[in-house]
Amino acid sequence: MDQKLISKLTKMKDAVDKAETAKSRAEGALNAIMQDIKKTYGIKSLDDLSALIDEKEEELAGLEAKFEKEIQKTESAYPWDTISLQR
């Protein structure tokens, strides 16, 4: 076989081996993350995780709206432009 071809095939095999190693590491990391999520939140699938995220985002939006409402209520209750701070 031509030495140039052998060299090219060897490099390609090395690239494939590295990609397989990276894939295995990524799968291991994903499995570890999923185990942590399962243990912490009782979630067994990515669909369940997605639903939990949606739920938490809605909860956060509600809290943000409540916070904004309370700020507006506080701002309107006091004459902020006439208050002077004493030193």
C-alpha positions, 0 to 999 in steps of 0.5 A: 500500500502507498505510504501516503494512503497509509498515513492518511488512513491512520490519521482518520482512524485516530480522529474516529477514535478521539471522537468515540472517546469524546462521545463516551465521556459526554454520555457518561457526563449526561448520565451523571447529570440525569442521575443527579436530576433524578435524585434531586427532583425525581425526574426520570426523562428529559421531557419531565425536565423540560416540563419542570423548567417550563413550570419554574419559568412560569413561577418566576414570571409570576414572582417578577410580576408581583415584585413589579406590582409591589414596587409600583405600589410603593412608589405611588404611596410615597412622594419620592421626589420630595423626600430629602435624606438627612446626613 
